Amino acid sequence: QVQLAESGGGLVQPGGSLRLSCKASGRIACIASMGWYRLAPGEKRELVADISSNNIPVYAEFVEGRFTISRDNAKSTVYLQMNSLKPEDTSIYYCRYSAYRMFWGQGIQVTVSS
């Protein structure tokens, strides 16, 4: 099993920034992608950004260059730097770890509001 500990969410004004972190522990695989998904009420879980074990990132179109995903393999941690946040970015953000199977974090709230 892999446990995922998410942190860094909260309330921010439009145009502001947040940095999400997700640390994996437990049965860590040598090769695993890590990423962030988000869920809005009444909507499906959607990809925000993902990064492979060799640091190749993939972003959703709505990111539009505002977010940057990175990882520290020594710490088994993935980060999501979110800049120029918009009210529509308000959601619960989930960390995902994908290796021999898929694991999800419990989710962390991000609220963008004035």
C-alpha positions in Angstrom: 0.0 0.0 0.0 1.0 3.6 -0.6 -0.2 6.5 1.7 -0.5 10.0 0.3 -0.3 13.1 2.5 -1.5 16.2 0.8 -0.9 19.8 2.1 -0.9 23.4 1.0 -4.6 24.1 0.2 -6.7 26.9 1.5 -8.4 30.2 0.7 -6.7 32.6 -1.7 -7.9 35.7 -3.6 -8.2 35.7 -7.4 -4.8 36.2 -8.9 -3.1 34.7 -5.9 -0.9 31.6 -5.6 -0.9 28.3 -3.7 1.6 25.5 -3.6 0.2 22.0 -3.1 2.4 19.1 -1.8 1.8 15.4 -1.8 4.2 13.0 0.0 4.0 9.3 -0.7 5.0 6.7 1.8 4.8 3.0 2.3 5.4 0.6 -0.6 7.0 3.1 -3.0 7.8 1.8 -6.5 10.9 2.7 -8.5 8.8 3.8 -11.4 5.6 5.7 -10.7 3.8 8.7 -12.1 2.3 11.3 -9.7 -0.2 13.9 -10.4 -3.1 16.1 -9.3 -6.7 15.8 -10.2 -9.6 18.0 -9.1 -13.3 17.6 -8.4 -16.0 20.2 -8.4 -19.5 19.6 -7.1 -21.5 17.7 -9.6 -18.6 17.1 -11.9 -16.2 14.3 -12.6 -12.7 14.1 -11.4 -10.4 15.7 -14.0 -6.7 15.8 -14.6 -4.9 19.0 -13.6 -1.3 17.9 -14.1 0.7 14.7 -14.0 4.4 14.0 -14.0 6.2 10.8 -15.0 9.0 9.2 -13.1 11.5 10.7 -15.6 10.0 14.2 -15.0 7.8 14.6 -18.1 4.8 16.7 -17.3 1.3 16.7 -18.7 -1.1 19.5 -18.1 -4.8 20.0 -18.7 -5.7 22.7 -21.2 -7.4 24.9 -18.6 -4.0 25.3 -16.8 -2.9 27.7 -19.6 0.6 28.0 -18.3 -0.5 29.0 -14.8 0.5 25.9 -12.9 3.7 24.0 -12.7 4.1 20.4 -11.5 7.4 19.1 -10.2 8.6 16.2 -8.1 11.4 15.3 -5.7 12.0 11.6 -6.0 14.3 11.5 -3.0 11.4 12.7 -0.9 8.7 10.9 -2.9 6.9 14.2 -3.1 5.1 15.9 -5.9 4.3 19.6 -5.9 1.8 21.8 -7.8 2.6 25.5 -7.9 -0.6 27.3 -8.9 -0.3 30.9 -9.9 -2.9 33.4 -11.3 -5.7 31.4 -9.6 -9.2 32.0 -10.8 -12.5 31.4 -9.0 -13.2 28.5 -11.3 -10.1 26.8 -9.9 -12.1 26.3 -6.7 -12.3 22.6 -6.1 -11.1 19.6 -4.0 -7.7 18.6 -5.4 -6.6 15.0 -5.2 -3.1 13.6 -5.4 -2.7 10.4 -7.5 0.1 7.9 -7.4 0.2 5.4 -10.2 2.6 2.4 -10.2 1.7 -1.3 -9.7 -1.7 0.1 -9.0 -3.4 3.4 -8.5 -3.6 5.3 -5.1 -5.5 8.4 -4.3 -5.1 11.0 -1.5 -8.0 12.1 0.6 -8.2 15.4 -1.2 -7.5 19.0 -0.2 -9.7 22.0 -0.6 -8.7 25.0 -2.7 -11.0 28.0 -2.6 -10.4 31.1 -4.8 -12.6 33.9 -3.7 -12.5 37.6 -2.9 
